[in-house]
Structures are given as structure tokens and as C-alpha cells.
Amino acid sequence: MPIYEYECSKCSHRFELKQNYSDKPQAECPQCKEIAKRIFHPAPIIFKGSGFYVTDHRKNPAPEAAKGEKETGKSKNESAPSAGK
């Protein structure tokens, strides 16, 4: 059986209570005997392994394009000098 955390709506007292999954999400405050409601907490997420970083999905340049740049000494972004100047 899981343990749930509750908070009283009247006195703001927080307490834990062991309940079944099928039980209603309400309980009685042990201090003032008013209705307390269940507090939900986000589940922890742990990122393990590859694929969670920007560098894991970096695309490598195509082998043919990289080979052509080495041979000519120019990259694709460099333009040839204009003949009209």
C-alpha cells in the first residue's frame, strides 16, 4: 500500500497516511478532525543514456561534401570572385 501526503483545509496541518489505491483521496485531519485533501507531487524523471543532449543528435557532414572541401580548399559558403569587378 502506498503512503500519501495530506493537507488539512482548515488548519493546514500536513500528515502522511497509508491507503489503498482504491480509497477516496480524502482523510480526516488528526489535529482538528476536518477534511484533508491529498497532495500530489510530480514524479521524478531521470535521464540516463545517450540521446538527451544536443550533441547526441548532431548531424555529421556528408562524407563526399567534406572530401570536396579539403581538395579545393574552399567551403560551400565562400563564393568565387565576381568576373564583373
N, CA, C and O atoms as a Maestro MAE file, in Angstrom:
{
 s_m_m2io_version
 :::
 2.0.0
}

f_m_ct {
 s_m_title
 :::
 protein
 m_atom[340] {
  # First column is atom index #
  i_m_mmod_type
  r_m_x_coord
  r_m_y_coord
  r_m_z_coord
  i_m_residue_number
  s_m_chain_name
  s_m_pdb_residue_name
  s_m_pdb_atom_name
  i_m_atomic_number
  :::
  1 25 0.838 -1.182 0.000 1 A "MET " " N  " 7
  2 3 0.000 0.000 0.000 1 A "MET " " CA " 6
  3 2 0.884 1.248 0.000 1 A "MET " " C  " 6
  4 15 1.856 1.328 0.752 1 A "MET " " O  " 8
  5 25 0.543 2.208 -0.840 2 A "PRO " " N  " 7
  6 3 1.340 3.445 -0.917 2 A "PRO " " CA " 6
  7 2 1.040 4.400 0.242 2 A "PRO " " C  " 6
  8 15 -0.012 4.328 0.877 2 A "PRO " " O  " 8
  9 25 1.980 5.278 0.489 3 A "ILE " " N  " 7
  10 3 1.824 6.309 1.506 3 A "ILE " " CA " 6
  11 2 1.551 7.624 0.796 3 A "ILE " " C  " 6
  12 15 2.302 8.016 -0.097 3 A "ILE " " O  " 8
  13 25 0.488 8.304 1.184 4 A "TYR " " N  " 7
  14 3 0.097 9.572 0.573 4 A "TYR " " CA " 6
  15 2 0.259 10.708 1.580 4 A "TYR " " C  " 6
  16 15 0.137 10.505 2.788 4 A "TYR " " O  " 8
  17 25 0.536 11.905 1.064 5 A "GLU " " N  " 7
  18 3 0.633 13.087 1.908 5 A "GLU " " CA " 6
  19 2 -0.669 13.870 1.799 5 A "GLU " " C  " 6
  20 15 -1.206 14.048 0.706 5 A "GLU " " O  " 8
  21 25 -1.171 14.335 2.934 6 A "TYR " " N  " 7
  22 3 -2.417 15.087 3.005 6 A "TYR " " CA " 6
  23 2 -2.172 16.432 3.673 6 A "TYR " " C  " 6
  24 15 -1.237 16.596 4.457 6 A "TYR " " O  " 8
  25 25 -3.045 17.404 3.341 7 A "GLU " " N  " 7
  26 3 -3.019 18.704 3.994 7 A "GLU " " CA " 6
  27 2 -4.444 19.075 4.379 7 A "GLU " " C  " 6
  28 15 -5.376 18.967 3.582 7 A "GLU " " O  " 8
  29 25 -4.587 19.519 5.636 8 A "CYS " " N  " 7
  30 3 -5.900 19.902 6.139 8 A "CYS " " CA " 6
  31 2 -6.314 21.237 5.525 8 A "CYS " " C  " 6
  32 15 -5.501 22.156 5.420 8 A "CYS " " O  " 8
  33 25 -7.569 21.340 5.124 9 A "SER " " N  " 7
  34 3 -8.059 22.576 4.509 9 A "SER " " CA " 6
  35 2 -8.338 23.660 5.548 9 A "SER " " C  " 6
  36 15 -8.450 24.834 5.196 9 A "SER " " O  " 8
  37 25 -8.453 23.284 6.822 10 A "LYS " " N  " 7
  38 3 -8.751 24.262 7.867 10 A "LYS " " CA " 6
  39 2 -7.484 24.736 8.594 10 A "LYS " " C  " 6
  40 15 -7.226 25.938 8.659 10 A "LYS " " O  " 8
  41 25 -6.700 23.811 9.137 11 A "CYS " " N  " 7
  42 3 -5.529 24.202 9.945 11 A "CYS " " CA " 6
  43 2 -4.205 24.084 9.199 11 A "CYS " " C  " 6
  44 15 -3.163 24.408 9.769 11 A "CYS " " O  " 8
  45 25 -4.205 23.631 7.944 12 A "SER " " N  " 7
  46 3 -3.017 23.480 7.091 12 A "SER " " CA " 6
  47 2 -1.990 22.495 7.643 12 A "SER " " C  " 6
  48 15 -0.811 22.567 7.296 12 A "SER " " O  " 8
  49 25 -2.425 21.593 8.484 13 A "HIS " " N  " 7
  50 3 -1.538 20.550 9.019 13 A "HIS " " CA " 6
  51 2 -1.284 19.516 7.925 13 A "HIS " " C  " 6
  52 15 -2.211 19.083 7.241 13 A "HIS " " O  " 8
  53 25 -0.012 19.121 7.765 14 A "ARG " " N  " 7
  54 3 0.347 18.101 6.777 14 A "ARG " " CA " 6
  55 2 0.684 16.805 7.500 14 A "ARG " " C  " 6
  56 15 1.351 16.804 8.536 14 A "ARG " " O  " 8
  57 25 0.206 15.696 6.928 15 A "PHE " " N  " 7
  58 3 0.476 14.385 7.509 15 A "PHE " " CA " 6
  59 2 0.466 13.336 6.408 15 A "PHE " " C  " 6
  60 15 -0.020 13.579 5.303 15 A "PHE " " O  " 8
  61 25 1.009 12.168 6.727 16 A "GLU " " N  " 7
  62 3 1.058 11.062 5.775 16 A "GLU " " CA " 6
  63 2 0.107 9.965 6.226 16 A "GLU " " C  " 6
  64 15 -0.121 9.757 7.418 16 A "GLU " " O  " 8
  65 25 -0.441 9.268 5.233 17 A "LEU " " N  " 7
  66 3 -1.414 8.220 5.517 17 A "LEU " " CA " 6
  67 2 -1.225 7.088 4.520 17 A "LEU " " C  " 6
  68 15 -1.098 7.321 3.318 17 A "LEU " " O  " 8
  69 25 -1.207 5.863 5.024 18 A "LYS " " N  " 7
  70 3 -1.081 4.687 4.157 18 A "LYS " " CA " 6
  71 2 -2.484 4.258 3.738 18 A "LYS " " C  " 6
  72 15 -3.329 3.952 4.580 18 A "LYS " " O  " 8
  73 25 -2.723 4.240 2.416 19 A "GLN " " N  " 7
  74 3 -4.045 3.895 1.882 19 A "GLN " " CA " 6
  75 2 -3.915 2.988 0.674 19 A "GLN " " C  " 6
  76 15 -2.856 2.890 0.055 19 A "GLN " " O  " 8
  77 25 -5.022 2.325 0.353 20 A "ASN " " N  " 7
  78 3 -5.103 1.531 -0.875 20 A "ASN " " CA " 6
  79 2 -5.273 2.466 -2.072 20 A "ASN " " C  " 6
  80 15 -5.637 3.631 -1.915 20 A "ASN " " O  " 8
  81 25 -5.008 1.948 -3.248 21 A "TYR " " N  " 7
  82 3 -5.221 2.720 -4.478 21 A "TYR " " CA " 6
  83 2 -6.697 3.050 -4.678 21 A "TYR " " C  " 6
  84 15 -7.029 4.096 -5.236 21 A "TYR " " O  " 8
  85 25 -7.564 2.183 -4.236 22 A "SER " " N  " 7
  86 3 -8.995 2.360 -4.475 22 A "SER " " CA " 6
  87 2 -9.673 3.299 -3.472 22 A "SER " " C  " 6
  88 15 -10.834 3.659 -3.668 22 A "SER " " O  " 8
  89 25 -8.975 3.706 -2.397 23 A "ASP " " N  " 7
  90 3 -9.571 4.603 -1.402 23 A "ASP " " CA " 6
  91 2 -9.766 6.003 -1.962 23 A "ASP " " C  " 6
  92 15 -9.043 6.429 -2.862 23 A "ASP " " O  " 8
  93 25 -10.752 6.719 -1.421 24 A "LYS " " N  " 7
  94 3 -11.016 8.094 -1.845 24 A "LYS " " CA " 6
  95 2 -9.859 8.997 -1.410 24 A "LYS " " C  " 6
  96 15 -9.241 8.760 -0.372 24 A "LYS " " O  " 8
  97 25 -9.567 10.034 -2.206 25 A "PRO " " N  " 7
  98 3 -8.444 10.927 -1.879 25 A "PRO " " CA " 6
  99 2 -8.797 11.960 -0.799 25 A "PRO " " C  " 6
  100 15 -8.448 13.133 -0.931 25 A "PRO " " O  " 8
  101 25 -9.484 11.533 0.260 26 A "GLN " " N  " 7
  102 3 -9.810 12.405 1.387 26 A "GLN " " CA " 6
  103 2 -9.536 11.650 2.677 26 A "GLN " " C  " 6
  104 15 -9.661 10.427 2.741 26 A "GLN " " O  " 8
  105 25 -9.156 12.412 3.711 27 A "ALA " " N  " 7
  106 3 -8.897 11.820 5.016 27 A "ALA " " CA " 6
  107 2 -9.281 12.824 6.086 27 A "ALA " " C  " 6
  108 15 -9.578 13.981 5.789 27 A "ALA " " O  " 8
  109 25 -9.272 12.379 7.321 28 A "GLU " " N  " 7
  110 3 -9.602 13.245 8.449 28 A "GLU " " CA " 6
  111 2 -8.310 13.719 9.107 28 A "GLU " " C  " 6
  112 15 -7.412 12.920 9.374 28 A "GLU " " O  " 8
  113 25 -8.222 15.014 9.364 29 A "CYS " " N  " 7
  114 3 -7.039 15.601 9.998 29 A "CYS " " CA " 6
  115 2 -6.930 15.079 11.441 29 A "CYS " " C  " 6
  116 15 -7.920 15.096 12.172 29 A "CYS " " O  " 8
  117 25 -5.750 14.621 11.854 30 A "PRO " " N  " 7
  118 3 -5.610 14.113 13.221 30 A "PRO " " CA " 6
  119 2 -5.659 15.214 14.289 30 A "PRO " " C  " 6
  120 15 -5.881 14.913 15.462 30 A "PRO " " O  " 8
  121 25 -5.458 16.476 13.911 31 A "GLN " " N  " 7
  122 3 -5.476 17.571 14.893 31 A "GLN " " CA " 6
  123 2 -6.863 18.169 15.088 31 A "GLN " " C  " 6
  124 15 -7.356 18.236 16.214 31 A "GLN " " O  " 8
  125 25 -7.502 18.607 13.994 32 A "CYS " " N  " 7
  126 3 -8.781 19.318 14.115 32 A "CYS " " CA " 6
  127 2 -9.979 18.506 13.632 32 A "CYS " " C  " 6
  128 15 -11.115 18.969 13.734 32 A "CYS " " O  " 8
  129 25 -9.745 17.309 13.110 33 A "LYS " " N  " 7
  130 3 -10.806 16.397 12.643 33 A "LYS " " CA " 6
  131 2 -11.598 16.916 11.443 33 A "LYS " " C  " 6
  132 15 -12.712 16.451 11.199 33 A "LYS " " O  " 8
  133 25 -11.043 17.875 10.685 34 A "GLU " " N  " 7
  134 3 -11.674 18.373 9.458 34 A "GLU " " CA " 6
  135 2 -11.200 17.524 8.272 34 A "GLU " " C  " 6
  136 15 -10.320 16.675 8.418 34 A "GLU " " O  " 8
  137 25 -11.786 17.762 7.112 35 A "ILE " " N  " 7
  138 3 -11.425 17.015 5.907 35 A "ILE " " CA " 6
  139 2 -10.093 17.527 5.355 35 A "ILE " " C  " 6
  140 15 -9.891 18.732 5.204 35 A "ILE " " O  " 8
  141 25 -9.198 16.599 5.059 36 A "ALA " " N  " 7
  142 3 -7.909 16.925 4.454 36 A "ALA " " CA " 6
  143 2 -7.884 16.354 3.041 36 A "ALA " " C  " 6
  144 15 -8.504 15.328 2.760 36 A "ALA " " O  " 8
  145 25 -7.170 17.024 2.169 37 A "LYS " " N  " 7
  146 3 -7.088 16.573 0.773 37 A "LYS " " CA " 6
  147 2 -5.677 16.110 0.448 37 A "LYS " " C  " 6
  148 15 -4.691 16.589 1.008 37 A "LYS " " O  " 8
  149 25 -5.618 15.167 -0.470 38 A "ARG " " N  " 7
  150 3 -4.344 14.589 -0.879 38 A "ARG " " CA " 6
  151 2 -3.507 15.603 -1.661 38 A "ARG " " C  " 6
  152 15 -4.034 16.352 -2.484 38 A "ARG " " O  " 8
  153 25 -2.214 15.618 -1.396 39 A "ILE " " N  " 7
  154 3 -1.272 16.498 -2.099 39 A "ILE " " CA " 6
  155 2 -0.543 15.642 -3.135 39 A "ILE " " C  " 6
  156 15 -0.010 14.579 -2.818 39 A "ILE " " O  " 8
  157 25 -0.531 16.120 -4.365 40 A "PHE " " N  " 7
  158 3 0.151 15.395 -5.434 40 A "PHE " " CA " 6
  159 2 1.526 16.009 -5.675 40 A "PHE " " C  " 6
  160 15 1.681 17.230 -5.702 40 A "PHE " " O  " 8
  161 25 2.508 15.149 -5.848 41 A "HIS " " N  " 7
  162 3 3.870 15.570 -6.144 41 A "HIS " " CA " 6
  163 2 4.254 15.032 -7.520 41 A "HIS " " C  " 6
  164 15 3.864 13.921 -7.880 41 A "HIS " " O  " 8
  165 25 5.015 15.812 -8.291 42 A "PRO " " N  " 7
  166 3 5.440 15.307 -9.603 42 A "PRO " " CA " 6
  167 2 6.410 14.131 -9.447 42 A "PRO " " C  " 6
  168 15 7.218 14.090 -8.519 42 A "PRO " " O  " 8
  169 25 6.311 13.205 -10.352 43 A "ALA " " N  " 7
  170 3 7.204 12.051 -10.330 43 A "ALA " " CA " 6
  171 2 8.587 12.476 -10.800 43 A "ALA " " C  " 6
  172 15 8.703 13.257 -11.745 43 A "ALA " " O  " 8
  173 25 9.633 11.976 -10.158 44 A "PRO " " N  " 7
  174 3 10.982 12.345 -10.597 44 A "PRO " " CA " 6
  175 2 11.312 11.685 -11.934 44 A "PRO " " C  " 6
  176 15 10.978 10.522 -12.161 44 A "PRO " " O  " 8
  177 25 11.962 12.431 -12.805 45 A "ILE " " N  " 7
  178 3 12.367 11.917 -14.109 45 A "ILE " " CA " 6
  179 2 13.889 11.931 -14.157 45 A "ILE " " C  " 6
  180 15 14.516 12.959 -13.902 45 A "ILE " " O  " 8
  181 25 14.471 10.800 -14.480 46 A "ILE " " N  " 7
  182 3 15.923 10.691 -14.560 46 A "ILE " " CA " 6
  183 2 16.280 10.355 -16.001 46 A "ILE " " C  " 6
  184 15 15.825 9.347 -16.541 46 A "ILE " " O  " 8
  185 25 17.098 11.204 -16.623 47 A "PHE " " N  " 7
  186 3 17.533 10.991 -17.997 47 A "PHE " " CA " 6
  187 2 18.872 10.264 -17.971 47 A "PHE " " C  " 6
  188 15 19.891 10.835 -17.584 47 A "PHE " " O  " 8
  189 25 18.861 9.005 -18.385 48 A "LYS " " N  " 7
  190 3 20.084 8.218 -18.432 48 A "LYS " " CA " 6
  191 2 20.325 7.769 -19.860 48 A "LYS " " C  " 6
  192 15 19.380 7.563 -20.622 48 A "LYS " " O  " 8
  193 25 21.576 7.620 -20.218 49 A "GLY " " N  " 7
  194 3 21.922 7.116 -21.533 49 A "GLY " " CA " 6
  195 2 22.078 8.223 -22.556 49 A "GLY " " C  " 6
  196 15 21.981 9.406 -22.229 49 A "GLY " " O  " 8
  197 25 22.315 7.838 -23.775 50 A "SER " " N  " 7
  198 3 22.526 8.818 -24.835 50 A "SER " " CA " 6
  199 2 21.192 9.245 -25.422 50 A "SER " " C  " 6
  200 15 20.177 8.572 -25.244 50 A "SER " " O  " 8
  201 25 21.205 10.375 -26.126 51 A "GLY " " N  " 7
  202 3 20.016 10.846 -26.798 51 A "GLY " " CA " 6
  203 2 19.313 11.982 -26.104 51 A "GLY " " C  " 6
  204 15 18.270 12.430 -26.580 51 A "GLY " " O  " 8
  205 25 19.845 12.474 -24.987 52 A "PHE " " N  " 7
  206 3 19.178 13.533 -24.249 52 A "PHE " " CA " 6
  207 2 19.889 14.869 -24.367 52 A "PHE " " C  " 6
  208 15 19.441 15.852 -23.776 52 A "PHE " " O  " 8
  209 25 20.958 14.932 -25.097 53 A "TYR " " N  " 7
  210 3 21.719 16.166 -25.228 53 A "TYR " " CA " 6
  211 2 21.761 16.603 -26.688 53 A "TYR " " C  " 6
  212 15 21.601 15.775 -27.586 53 A "TYR " " O  " 8
  213 25 21.974 17.884 -26.932 54 A "VAL " " N  " 7
  214 3 22.022 18.424 -28.290 54 A "VAL " " CA " 6
  215 2 23.143 17.767 -29.079 54 A "VAL " " C  " 6
  216 15 22.984 17.482 -30.266 54 A "VAL " " O  " 8
  217 25 24.268 17.525 -28.432 55 A "THR " " N  " 7
  218 3 25.419 16.955 -29.137 55 A "THR " " CA " 6
  219 2 25.213 15.494 -29.522 55 A "THR " " C  " 6
  220 15 25.943 14.978 -30.368 55 A "THR " " O  " 8
  221 25 24.243 14.820 -28.926 56 A "ASP " " N  " 7
  222 3 23.984 13.423 -29.276 56 A "ASP " " CA " 6
  223 2 23.350 13.286 -30.650 56 A "ASP " " C  " 6
  224 15 23.456 12.229 -31.271 56 A "ASP " " O  " 8
  225 25 22.695 14.329 -31.138 57 A "HIS " " N  " 7
  226 3 21.983 14.249 -32.413 57 A "HIS " " CA " 6
  227 2 22.605 15.142 -33.482 57 A "HIS " " C  " 6
  228 15 21.953 15.455 -34.478 57 A "HIS " " O  " 8
  229 25 23.833 15.547 -33.292 58 A "ARG " " N  " 7
  230 3 24.483 16.405 -34.276 58 A "ARG " " CA " 6
  231 2 24.694 15.620 -35.557 58 A "ARG " " C  " 6
  232 15 25.201 14.499 -35.535 58 A "ARG " " O  " 8
  233 25 24.302 16.216 -36.671 59 A "LYS " " N  " 7
  234 3 24.472 15.562 -37.960 59 A "LYS " " CA " 6
  235 2 25.878 15.849 -38.473 59 A "LYS " " C  " 6
  236 15 26.319 16.997 -38.516 59 A "LYS " " O  " 8
  237 25 26.557 14.805 -38.853 60 A "ASN " " N  " 7
  238 3 27.894 14.965 -39.429 60 A "ASN " " CA " 6
  239 2 27.746 15.348 -40.897 60 A "ASN " " C  " 6
  240 15 26.795 14.921 -41.551 60 A "ASN " " O  " 8
  241 25 28.670 16.145 -41.424 61 A "PRO " " N  " 7
  242 3 28.574 16.483 -42.850 61 A "PRO " " CA " 6
  243 2 28.720 15.221 -43.697 61 A "PRO " " C  " 6
  244 15 29.362 14.250 -43.297 61 A "PRO " " O  " 8
  245 25 28.113 15.265 -44.863 62 A "ALA " " N  " 7
  246 3 28.194 14.121 -45.773 62 A "ALA " " CA " 6
  247 2 29.653 13.871 -46.122 62 A "ALA " " C  " 6
  248 15 30.401 14.828 -46.323 62 A "ALA " " O  " 8
  249 25 30.077 12.629 -46.199 63 A "PRO " " N  " 7
  250 3 31.494 12.335 -46.476 63 A "PRO " " CA " 6
  251 2 31.976 12.908 -47.806 63 A "PRO " " C  " 6
  252 15 33.131 13.322 -47.911 63 A "PRO " " O  " 8
  253 25 31.122 12.940 -48.815 64 A "GLU " " N  " 7
  254 3 31.535 13.466 -50.120 64 A "GLU " " CA " 6
  255 2 31.735 14.971 -50.063 64 A "GLU " " C  " 6
  256 15 32.680 15.482 -50.665 64 A "GLU " " O  " 8
  257 25 30.878 15.694 -49.359 65 A "ALA " " N  " 7
  258 3 30.992 17.148 -49.263 65 A "ALA " " CA " 6
  259 2 32.240 17.539 -48.484 65 A "ALA " " C  " 6
  260 15 32.930 18.490 -48.854 65 A "ALA " " O  " 8
  261 25 32.533 16.823 -47.421 66 A "ALA " " N  " 7
  262 3 33.716 17.129 -46.622 66 A "ALA " " CA " 6
  263 2 34.978 16.839 -47.428 66 A "ALA " " C  " 6
  264 15 35.965 17.566 -47.315 66 A "ALA " " O  " 8
  265 25 34.954 15.792 -48.233 67 A "LYS " " N  " 7
  266 3 36.113 15.433 -49.044 67 A "LYS " " CA " 6
  267 2 36.362 16.504 -50.106 67 A "LYS " " C  " 6
  268 15 37.516 16.854 -50.358 67 A "LYS " " O  " 8
  269 25 35.312 17.029 -50.733 68 A "GLY " " N  " 7
  270 3 35.443 18.049 -51.771 68 A "GLY " " CA " 6
  271 2 35.987 19.356 -51.204 68 A "GLY " " C  " 6
  272 15 36.739 20.050 -51.889 68 A "GLY " " O  " 8
  273 25 35.632 19.704 -49.988 69 A "GLU " " N  " 7
  274 3 36.130 20.929 -49.378 69 A "GLU " " CA " 6
  275 2 37.627 20.839 -49.121 69 A "GLU " " C  " 6
  276 15 38.341 21.827 -49.293 69 A "GLU " " O  " 8
  277 25 38.108 19.687 -48.719 70 A "LYS " " N  " 7
  278 3 39.542 19.516 -48.431 70 A "LYS " " CA " 6
  279 2 40.373 19.641 -49.706 70 A "LYS " " C  " 6
  280 15 41.461 20.216 -49.690 70 A "LYS " " O  " 8
  281 25 39.860 19.104 -50.800 71 A "GLU " " N  " 7
  282 3 40.619 19.118 -52.045 71 A "GLU " " CA " 6
  283 2 40.704 20.521 -52.640 71 A "GLU " " C  " 6
  284 15 41.776 20.910 -53.104 71 A "GLU " " O  " 8
  285 25 39.625 21.288 -52.644 72 A "THR " " N  " 7
  286 3 39.625 22.603 -53.268 72 A "THR " " CA " 6
  287 2 40.107 23.690 -52.320 72 A "THR " " C  " 6
  288 15 40.553 24.745 -52.772 72 A "THR " " O  " 8
  289 25 40.026 23.451 -51.001 73 A "GLY " " N  " 7
  290 3 40.439 24.441 -50.039 73 A "GLY " " CA " 6
  291 2 39.382 25.500 -49.779 73 A "GLY " " C  " 6
  292 15 39.653 26.449 -49.044 73 A "GLY " " O  " 8
  293 25 38.184 25.380 -50.351 74 A "LYS " " N  " 7
  294 3 37.097 26.336 -50.163 74 A "LYS " " CA " 6
  295 2 35.890 25.606 -49.610 74 A "LYS " " C  " 6
  296 15 35.642 24.444 -49.932 74 A "LYS " " O  " 8
  297 25 35.157 26.299 -48.785 75 A "SER " " N  " 7
  298 3 33.913 25.720 -48.270 75 A "SER " " CA " 6
  299 2 32.761 26.160 -49.161 75 A "SER " " C  " 6
  300 15 32.951 26.967 -50.071 75 A "SER " " O  " 8
  301 25 31.573 25.636 -48.907 76 A "LYS " " N  " 7
  302 3 30.396 25.974 -49.702 76 A "LYS " " CA " 6
  303 2 29.998 27.427 -49.504 76 A "LYS " " C  " 6
  304 15 29.444 28.031 -50.422 76 A "LYS " " O  " 8
  305 25 30.259 28.010 -48.345 77 A "ASN " " N  " 7
  306 3 29.846 29.382 -48.043 77 A "ASN " " CA " 6
  307 2 30.725 30.434 -48.729 77 A "ASN " " C  " 6
  308 15 30.301 31.576 -48.903 77 A "ASN " " O  " 8
  309 25 31.934 30.058 -49.113 78 A "GLU " " N  " 7
  310 3 32.794 31.021 -49.796 78 A "GLU " " CA " 6
  311 2 32.372 31.111 -51.256 78 A "GLU " " C  " 6
  312 15 32.198 30.090 -51.920 78 A "GLU " " O  " 8
  313 25 32.212 32.304 -51.744 79 A "SER " " N  " 7
  314 3 31.792 32.473 -53.139 79 A "SER " " CA " 6
  315 2 33.035 32.812 -53.983 79 A "SER " " C  " 6
  316 15 34.014 33.370 -53.487 79 A "SER " " O  " 8
  317 25 32.960 32.461 -55.244 80 A "ALA " " N  " 7
  318 3 34.050 32.765 -56.164 80 A "ALA " " CA " 6
  319 2 34.045 34.244 -56.463 80 A "ALA " " C  " 6
  320 15 32.977 34.856 -56.461 80 A "ALA " " O  " 8
  321 25 35.194 34.848 -56.722 81 A "PRO " " N  " 7
  322 3 35.240 36.284 -57.048 81 A "PRO " " CA " 6
  323 2 34.425 36.576 -58.303 81 A "PRO " " C  " 6
  324 15 34.407 35.785 -59.245 81 A "PRO " " O  " 8
  325 25 33.760 37.706 -58.300 82 A "SER " " N  " 7
  326 3 32.924 38.092 -59.430 82 A "SER " " CA " 6
  327 2 33.795 38.502 -60.619 82 A "SER " " C  " 6
  328 15 34.819 39.166 -60.458 82 A "SER " " O  " 8
  329 25 33.366 38.091 -61.812 83 A "ALA " " N  " 7
  330 3 34.103 38.420 -63.022 83 A "ALA " " CA " 6
  331 2 33.858 39.881 -63.421 83 A "ALA " " C  " 6
  332 15 34.646 40.446 -64.180 83 A "ALA " " O  " 8
  333 25 32.790 40.496 -62.929 84 A "GLY " " N  " 7
  334 3 32.432 41.830 -63.327 84 A "GLY " " CA " 6
  335 2 33.187 42.913 -62.565 84 A "GLY " " C  " 6
  336 15 33.021 44.086 -62.901 84 A "GLY " " O  " 8
  337 25 33.975 42.610 -61.596 85 A "LYS " " N  " 7
  338 3 34.669 43.635 -60.817 85 A "LYS " " CA " 6
  339 2 35.922 44.099 -61.447 85 A "LYS " " C  " 6
  340 15 36.607 44.961 -60.897 85 A "LYS " " O  " 8
  :::
 }
 m_bond[339] {
  # First column is bond index #
  i_m_from
  i_m_to
  i_m_order
  :::
  1 1 2 1
  2 2 3 1
  3 3 4 2
  4 3 5 1
  5 5 6 1
  6 6 7 1
  7 7 8 2
  8 7 9 1
  9 9 10 1
  10 10 11 1
  11 11 12 2
  12 11 13 1
  13 13 14 1
  14 14 15 1
  15 15 16 2
  16 15 17 1
  17 17 18 1
  18 18 19 1
  19 19 20 2
  20 19 21 1
  21 21 22 1
  22 22 23 1
  23 23 24 2
  24 23 25 1
  25 25 26 1
  26 26 27 1
  27 27 28 2
  28 27 29 1
  29 29 30 1
  30 30 31 1
  31 31 32 2
  32 31 33 1
  33 33 34 1
  34 34 35 1
  35 35 36 2
  36 35 37 1
  37 37 38 1
  38 38 39 1
  39 39 40 2
  40 39 41 1
  41 41 42 1
  42 42 43 1
  43 43 44 2
  44 43 45 1
  45 45 46 1
  46 46 47 1
  47 47 48 2
  48 47 49 1
  49 49 50 1
  50 50 51 1
  51 51 52 2
  52 51 53 1
  53 53 54 1
  54 54 55 1
  55 55 56 2
  56 55 57 1
  57 57 58 1
  58 58 59 1
  59 59 60 2
  60 59 61 1
  61 61 62 1
  62 62 63 1
  63 63 64 2
  64 63 65 1
  65 65 66 1
  66 66 67 1
  67 67 68 2
  68 67 69 1
  69 69 70 1
  70 70 71 1
  71 71 72 2
  72 71 73 1
  73 73 74 1
  74 74 75 1
  75 75 76 2
  76 75 77 1
  77 77 78 1
  78 78 79 1
  79 79 80 2
  80 79 81 1
  81 81 82 1
  82 82 83 1
  83 83 84 2
  84 83 85 1
  85 85 86 1
  86 86 87 1
  87 87 88 2
  88 87 89 1
  89 89 90 1
  90 90 91 1
  91 91 92 2
  92 91 93 1
  93 93 94 1
  94 94 95 1
  95 95 96 2
  96 95 97 1
  97 97 98 1
  98 98 99 1
  99 99 100 2
  100 99 101 1
  101 101 102 1
  102 102 103 1
  103 103 104 2
  104 103 105 1
  105 105 106 1
  106 106 107 1
  107 107 108 2
  108 107 109 1
  109 109 110 1
  110 110 111 1
  111 111 112 2
  112 111 113 1
  113 113 114 1
  114 114 115 1
  115 115 116 2
  116 115 117 1
  117 117 118 1
  118 118 119 1
  119 119 120 2
  120 119 121 1
  121 121 122 1
  122 122 123 1
  123 123 124 2
  124 123 125 1
  125 125 126 1
  126 126 127 1
  127 127 128 2
  128 127 129 1
  129 129 130 1
  130 130 131 1
  131 131 132 2
  132 131 133 1
  133 133 134 1
  134 134 135 1
  135 135 136 2
  136 135 137 1
  137 137 138 1
  138 138 139 1
  139 139 140 2
  140 139 141 1
  141 141 142 1
  142 142 143 1
  143 143 144 2
  144 143 145 1
  145 145 146 1
  146 146 147 1
  147 147 148 2
  148 147 149 1
  149 149 150 1
  150 150 151 1
  151 151 152 2
  152 151 153 1
  153 153 154 1
  154 154 155 1
  155 155 156 2
  156 155 157 1
  157 157 158 1
  158 158 159 1
  159 159 160 2
  160 159 161 1
  161 161 162 1
  162 162 163 1
  163 163 164 2
  164 163 165 1
  165 165 166 1
  166 166 167 1
  167 167 168 2
  168 167 169 1
  169 169 170 1
  170 170 171 1
  171 171 172 2
  172 171 173 1
  173 173 174 1
  174 174 175 1
  175 175 176 2
  176 175 177 1
  177 177 178 1
  178 178 179 1
  179 179 180 2
  180 179 181 1
  181 181 182 1
  182 182 183 1
  183 183 184 2
  184 183 185 1
  185 185 186 1
  186 186 187 1
  187 187 188 2
  188 187 189 1
  189 189 190 1
  190 190 191 1
  191 191 192 2
  192 191 193 1
  193 193 194 1
  194 194 195 1
  195 195 196 2
  196 195 197 1
  197 197 198 1
  198 198 199 1
  199 199 200 2
  200 199 201 1
  201 201 202 1
  202 202 203 1
  203 203 204 2
  204 203 205 1
  205 205 206 1
  206 206 207 1
  207 207 208 2
  208 207 209 1
  209 209 210 1
  210 210 211 1
  211 211 212 2
  212 211 213 1
  213 213 214 1
  214 214 215 1
  215 215 216 2
  216 215 217 1
  217 217 218 1
  218 218 219 1
  219 219 220 2
  220 219 221 1
  221 221 222 1
  222 222 223 1
  223 223 224 2
  224 223 225 1
  225 225 226 1
  226 226 227 1
  227 227 228 2
  228 227 229 1
  229 229 230 1
  230 230 231 1
  231 231 232 2
  232 231 233 1
  233 233 234 1
  234 234 235 1
  235 235 236 2
  236 235 237 1
  237 237 238 1
  238 238 239 1
  239 239 240 2
  240 239 241 1
  241 241 242 1
  242 242 243 1
  243 243 244 2
  244 243 245 1
  245 245 246 1
  246 246 247 1
  247 247 248 2
  248 247 249 1
  249 249 250 1
  250 250 251 1
  251 251 252 2
  252 251 253 1
  253 253 254 1
  254 254 255 1
  255 255 256 2
  256 255 257 1
  257 257 258 1
  258 258 259 1
  259 259 260 2
  260 259 261 1
  261 261 262 1
  262 262 263 1
  263 263 264 2
  264 263 265 1
  265 265 266 1
  266 266 267 1
  267 267 268 2
  268 267 269 1
  269 269 270 1
  270 270 271 1
  271 271 272 2
  272 271 273 1
  273 273 274 1
  274 274 275 1
  275 275 276 2
  276 275 277 1
  277 277 278 1
  278 278 279 1
  279 279 280 2
  280 279 281 1
  281 281 282 1
  282 282 283 1
  283 283 284 2
  284 283 285 1
  285 285 286 1
  286 286 287 1
  287 287 288 2
  288 287 289 1
  289 289 290 1
  290 290 291 1
  291 291 292 2
  292 291 293 1
  293 293 294 1
  294 294 295 1
  295 295 296 2
  296 295 297 1
  297 297 298 1
  298 298 299 1
  299 299 300 2
  300 299 301 1
  301 301 302 1
  302 302 303 1
  303 303 304 2
  304 303 305 1
  305 305 306 1
  306 306 307 1
  307 307 308 2
  308 307 309 1
  309 309 310 1
  310 310 311 1
  311 311 312 2
  312 311 313 1
  313 313 314 1
  314 314 315 1
  315 315 316 2
  316 315 317 1
  317 317 318 1
  318 318 319 1
  319 319 320 2
  320 319 321 1
  321 321 322 1
  322 322 323 1
  323 323 324 2
  324 323 325 1
  325 325 326 1
  326 326 327 1
  327 327 328 2
  328 327 329 1
  329 329 330 1
  330 330 331 1
  331 331 332 2
  332 331 333 1
  333 333 334 1
  334 334 335 1
  335 335 336 2
  336 335 337 1
  337 337 338 1
  338 338 339 1
  339 339 340 2
  :::
 }
}
